[in-house]
Amino acid sequence: MAADSLPGGTTPTVVILGLGLIGGSLARALHGSGFSHRCIGWGHREASLQRGLELGVIDAYTLDLEEAVDAADILVIATPTLVAEQMLEQILPRLRQRGQPPVITDVASVKGSLQRTAEAVWGGMPPRLVLGHPIAGSERSGVEASDAQLFVNHRVILTPVEANEPAAVELVRAMWLSTGAEVVDMGVAEHDTVLAATSHLPHVLAYALVDALASGDASEDIFRFAAGGFRDFTRIASSDPVMWRDIAIANRSALLQAIDQFSDRLGQLRAAIDRGDGDSLLDTFDRAKTARDAFAALLASRTGS
């Protein structure tokens, strides 16, 4: 669906609930692409919304959630995952009162918990709720970190279900395509399993490593002499702790499976080191290098770098 395919040929008004890095970057990208003629922000902290207005990220803001919902053609929930569940609990009952509710989507890193919340409130999956997740981000946070190019050449995963209106799915797809992203569809359970392994587990490991080293007796020397590998691996431990707490709780089942699988492999490596089994270590390192090199080649081909 094209951006001008709303009734009357108008471009949609996009209301973003939560004007942080992702919400602010989306607003900037939609302004730049011309997809939306008006982006409105909503949140609890007026100072952040006012800053977004000053930076030209949004065209207006409101602190009134009902006003925000009523103004939207597309409503984007860009809050932390557990807060997004609360947003659905507040928003969905109100939308039953509207003849034509807005299309709703989100940016949360966990889909299963949101689907369960929506189905419990609505009595089934709302036809105009299209869950989505942009695979893009930064260790920085807040509206001042927002970047119109954040989604370019990055994937956005949509998890449409049979109950969704096709037109609602295509409008959300068109919105993300306009940001320069590649949009792919995936099942809810598959999404949560894949993201647990490729995103949630690495963040947990980075937080755990930094926390363990920082609490040791030699922490000052460890950080003083840490090289590039440590810096690169632990960069994501500078991410928003609240967001990652929410993700870990919301996706606990899939994340625990990923942790257990990793723990088992780490235990095998420990045993090989303990017995001086260089062949086992080399086999593991070779397999990992081959897999990582293949991933790097795939990434390079996708980004053109």
C-alpha positions as CSV (number, residue, x, y, z in Angstrom):
1,M,0.0,0.0,0.0
2,A,1.4,3.4,-1.0
3,A,1.7,6.2,1.5
4,D,-1.1,8.1,-0.2
5,S,-3.5,5.2,-0.2
6,L,-5.5,6.4,2.8
7,P,-9.1,7.6,2.2
8,G,-9.0,10.9,0.4
9,G,-5.5,10.3,-0.9
10,T,-3.8,11.8,2.2
11,T,-0.6,10.7,3.8
12,P,-1.0,9.2,7.2
13,T,-0.6,10.9,10.5
14,V,1.8,8.7,12.5
15,V,1.6,8.9,16.3
16,I,4.6,7.5,18.2
17,L,4.2,6.4,21.8
18,G,7.7,6.8,23.3
19,L,10.1,9.2,21.7
20,G,13.4,7.5,22.3
21,L,16.1,6.3,19.9
22,I,13.9,4.1,17.8
23,G,10.7,6.2,17.9
24,G,12.7,9.4,17.2
25,S,14.6,7.8,14.4
26,L,11.4,6.5,12.8
27,A,9.9,10.0,12.9
28,R,13.0,11.5,11.3
29,A,13.0,8.8,8.6
30,L,9.3,9.2,7.8
31,H,9.7,13.0,7.5
32,G,12.7,12.5,5.2
33,S,10.9,10.0,3.0
34,G,7.6,12.0,2.8
35,F,5.7,9.0,4.0
36,S,3.9,11.0,6.7
37,H,2.8,14.5,6.6
38,R,2.6,14.7,10.4
39,C,4.3,12.9,13.2
40,I,3.1,13.4,16.7
41,G,4.9,12.2,19.9
42,W,3.4,11.0,23.1
43,G,5.1,10.2,26.4
44,H,5.2,10.9,30.1
45,R,8.3,13.2,30.1
46,E,7.4,16.5,28.5
47,A,11.0,17.7,28.5
48,S,11.9,14.8,26.1
49,L,8.9,15.6,23.9
50,Q,9.7,19.3,23.9
51,R,13.3,18.5,22.9
52,G,12.0,16.3,20.0
53,L,9.9,19.3,18.9
54,E,12.9,21.6,19.1
55,L,15.0,19.2,17.0
56,G,12.3,18.9,14.3
57,V,11.9,15.2,15.1
58,I,8.1,15.6,15.6
59,D,5.6,18.1,14.5
60,A,3.6,18.2,17.8
61,Y,3.2,16.3,21.0
62,T,0.6,15.5,23.6
63,L,0.7,14.1,27.1
64,D,-2.9,12.8,26.8
65,L,-2.9,9.2,25.6
66,E,-6.6,9.3,24.4
67,E,-5.8,12.4,22.4
68,A,-2.8,10.6,20.8
69,V,-4.8,7.6,19.9
70,D,-7.6,9.7,18.4
71,A,-5.1,11.6,16.2
72,A,-3.5,8.6,14.7
73,D,-3.8,6.9,11.3
74,I,-0.8,4.7,12.3
75,L,0.0,4.3,16.0
76,V,3.5,3.1,16.8
77,I,4.3,1.7,20.2
78,A,7.9,2.5,20.7
79,T,8.2,1.9,24.4
80,P,10.2,-0.8,26.3
81,T,8.6,-4.3,25.9
82,L,6.8,-4.6,29.2
83,V,5.5,-1.0,28.9
84,A,4.3,-1.9,25.4
85,E,2.1,-4.6,27.0
86,Q,0.6,-2.0,29.3
87,M,0.1,0.3,26.3
88,L,-2.0,-2.4,24.6
89,E,-4.0,-3.0,27.7
90,Q,-4.9,0.7,27.8
91,I,-5.3,1.3,24.1
92,L,-7.3,-1.7,22.8
93,P,-10.4,-1.2,24.9
94,R,-10.7,2.4,23.7
95,L,-10.3,1.3,20.0
96,R,-13.4,-0.8,20.2
97,Q,-15.3,2.5,20.5
98,R,-14.0,3.8,17.2
99,G,-15.6,3.0,13.9
100,Q,-12.3,2.8,12.1
101,P,-9.4,2.4,14.6
102,P,-5.9,3.2,13.6
103,V,-3.4,0.7,12.4
104,I,-1.2,-0.2,15.3
105,T,2.3,-1.5,15.3
106,D,5.3,-1.7,17.6
107,V,9.1,-1.9,17.7
108,A,9.6,-4.3,20.6
109,S,12.2,-7.1,20.5
110,V,9.7,-9.7,21.8
111,K,6.5,-10.5,19.9
112,G,4.9,-13.5,21.8
113,S,4.2,-11.5,25.0
114,L,2.5,-8.7,23.0
115,Q,0.4,-11.2,21.0
116,R,-0.7,-12.9,24.2
117,T,-1.6,-9.5,25.8
118,A,-3.5,-8.4,22.8
119,E,-5.5,-11.6,22.5
120,A,-6.4,-11.5,26.2
121,V,-7.7,-8.0,26.0
122,W,-9.4,-8.2,22.5
123,G,-10.6,-11.7,22.7
124,G,-8.4,-12.6,19.7
125,M,-5.8,-10.9,17.6
126,P,-7.0,-7.3,16.7
127,P,-7.2,-7.2,12.8
128,R,-5.4,-3.8,12.7
129,L,-2.5,-4.7,15.1
130,V,0.5,-5.7,13.1
131,L,3.5,-6.5,15.3
132,G,6.9,-5.6,14.1
133,H,10.6,-5.3,15.1
134,P,13.3,-3.2,13.4
135,I,16.7,-5.0,13.7
136,A,18.6,-1.8,14.3
137,G,19.8,0.2,17.3
138,S,22.6,1.7,19.2
139,E,24.1,1.6,22.6
140,R,23.0,5.3,22.8
141,S,19.5,6.1,23.8
142,G,17.0,9.1,23.9
143,V,15.6,11.4,21.3
144,E,18.9,13.2,20.8
145,A,20.5,10.0,19.6
146,S,17.8,9.6,16.9
147,D,19.0,9.2,13.3
148,A,17.0,9.2,10.1
149,Q,19.4,6.7,8.5
150,L,19.2,4.2,11.4
151,F,17.1,1.7,9.4
152,V,18.7,2.0,6.0
153,N,19.9,-1.5,4.9
154,H,18.6,-3.0,8.1
155,R,15.9,-5.6,8.4
156,V,12.5,-5.0,9.9
157,I,10.6,-8.2,10.8
158,L,6.8,-8.2,10.7
159,T,4.9,-11.0,12.3
160,P,1.5,-10.9,10.7
161,V,-1.2,-13.4,11.6
162,E,-4.2,-14.8,9.8
163,A,-6.5,-12.4,11.6
164,N,-4.7,-9.3,10.4
165,E,-6.3,-7.1,7.7
166,P,-4.1,-7.4,4.6
167,A,-4.4,-3.6,4.1
168,A,-3.1,-3.0,7.6
169,V,-0.1,-5.3,7.1
170,E,0.7,-3.5,3.8
171,L,0.5,-0.1,5.3
172,V,3.0,-1.0,8.0
173,R,5.2,-2.7,5.4
174,A,5.1,0.5,3.3
175,M,6.0,2.6,6.3
176,W,9.1,0.6,7.0
177,L,10.1,0.4,3.4
178,S,10.1,4.1,3.2
179,T,12.8,4.3,5.9
180,G,15.2,2.3,3.6
181,A,14.7,-0.9,5.5
182,E,14.4,-4.4,4.1
183,V,11.1,-5.9,5.4
184,V,10.6,-9.6,6.0
185,D,7.8,-11.7,7.5
186,M,8.3,-14.3,10.2
187,G,6.1,-16.2,12.6
188,V,5.9,-14.9,16.2
189,A,7.4,-18.0,17.8
190,E,10.2,-18.2,15.2
191,H,11.0,-14.5,15.7
192,D,11.3,-14.8,19.5
193,T,13.5,-17.9,19.2
194,V,15.8,-16.3,16.6
195,L,16.2,-13.1,18.5
196,A,16.8,-14.9,21.8
197,A,19.9,-16.5,20.2
198,T,21.2,-13.6,18.0
199,S,20.4,-10.5,20.1
200,H,19.1,-11.2,23.6
201,L,21.8,-13.8,24.5
202,P,24.7,-11.6,23.3
203,H,23.4,-8.7,25.4
204,V,23.1,-10.9,28.5
205,L,26.6,-12.2,28.0
206,A,28.0,-8.7,27.6
207,Y,26.3,-7.5,30.7
208,A,27.4,-10.6,32.7
209,L,31.0,-10.3,31.5
210,V,31.4,-6.6,32.4
211,D,29.6,-7.1,35.7
212,A,31.9,-10.1,36.6
213,L,35.1,-8.3,35.7
214,A,34.0,-5.0,37.3
215,S,33.4,-6.8,40.7
216,G,36.8,-8.6,40.7
217,D,39.9,-7.5,42.7
218,A,41.8,-6.6,39.6
219,S,39.0,-4.7,37.8
220,E,40.9,-1.5,37.5
221,D,43.9,-3.1,35.7
222,I,41.5,-5.3,33.6
223,F,39.7,-2.3,32.2
224,R,42.9,-0.2,31.8
225,F,44.6,-2.7,29.7
226,A,41.6,-4.2,27.8
227,A,42.1,-4.3,24.1
228,G,39.8,-3.9,21.0
229,G,38.3,-7.3,21.3
230,F,37.0,-6.6,24.8
231,R,35.7,-3.2,23.7
232,D,33.9,-4.6,20.7
233,F,32.3,-7.5,22.5
234,T,31.2,-5.4,25.5
235,R,30.0,-2.3,23.6
236,I,26.4,-3.5,23.9
237,A,26.6,-3.5,27.7
238,S,26.2,0.2,27.4
239,S,22.7,-0.3,26.1
240,D,19.6,0.8,28.1
241,P,19.4,-1.5,31.1
242,V,15.6,-1.0,31.5
243,M,14.9,-2.1,28.0
244,W,17.1,-5.2,28.3
245,R,15.6,-6.1,31.6
246,D,12.1,-6.0,30.0
247,I,13.3,-8.1,27.0
248,A,14.8,-10.8,29.2
249,I,11.6,-11.1,31.2
250,A,9.3,-11.0,28.2
251,N,11.2,-13.6,26.3
252,R,12.3,-15.7,29.2
253,S,11.5,-19.1,27.7
254,A,13.4,-18.7,24.5
255,L,16.2,-16.9,26.2
256,L,16.6,-19.6,28.8
257,Q,16.9,-22.2,26.1
258,A,19.6,-20.1,24.4
259,I,21.5,-19.6,27.7
260,D,21.3,-23.4,28.4
261,Q,22.6,-24.2,24.9
262,F,25.5,-21.7,25.2
263,S,26.3,-22.9,28.8
264,D,26.5,-26.5,27.5
265,R,28.9,-25.5,24.7
266,L,31.0,-23.3,27.1
267,G,31.2,-26.3,29.5
268,Q,32.6,-28.4,26.7
269,L,35.2,-25.8,25.9
270,R,36.1,-25.5,29.6
271,A,36.6,-29.3,29.8
272,A,38.7,-29.3,26.6
273,I,40.9,-26.5,28.1
274,D,41.2,-28.4,31.4
275,R,42.4,-31.6,29.8
276,G,44.7,-29.8,27.3
277,D,42.7,-31.1,24.3
278,G,44.0,-28.8,21.6
279,D,42.3,-30.8,18.8
280,S,38.8,-30.2,20.3
281,L,39.6,-26.5,20.8
282,L,40.8,-26.1,17.3
283,D,37.8,-27.9,15.8
284,T,35.5,-25.5,17.7
285,F,37.4,-22.4,16.8
286,D,37.6,-23.5,13.1
287,R,33.8,-24.1,12.9
288,A,33.1,-20.8,14.6
289,K,35.5,-18.9,12.3
290,T,33.9,-20.5,9.2
291,A,30.4,-19.7,10.4
292,R,31.4,-16.1,11.3
293,D,33.2,-15.5,8.0
294,A,30.1,-16.7,6.1
295,F,27.9,-14.3,8.1
296,A,30.3,-11.4,7.4
297,A,30.1,-12.2,3.7
298,L,26.3,-12.3,3.8
299,L,26.2,-9.0,5.6
300,A,28.6,-7.4,3.2
301,S,26.6,-8.6,0.2
302,R,23.4,-7.2,1.7
303,T,24.8,-3.8,2.6
304,G,27.0,-3.5,-0.6
305,S,30.1,-2.9,1.5
